[in-house]
Amino acid sequence: MKKAIKVKNIAHIQQINQVVSKYPFDIWIHSKSGMVDAKSILGIFALSLNEELFIVTDDDVDPRKLYAELADYIEIEK
């Protein structure tokens, strides 16, 4: 599953990392420049915040609770 997220500053990176680190399944952040483990704060810092970013989970997990916790960062689908 893939959802667009907005990450504007260092505080957002830290907050997103804290949330995703609580989950036992793989969570990735994908951009044009690559894909990094969302549980790796250094990985997230390596991404360009000027690009469109997506939070990605495997199709076999239920990410609803994760998305609820990240509601402030999830882009509203049009």
Secondary structure, 3 states (H helix, E strand, C coil): CEEEECCCCHHHHHHHHHHHCCCCCCEEEEECCEEEECCCHHHHHHCCCCCCEEEEECCCCCCHHHHHHCCCCECCCC
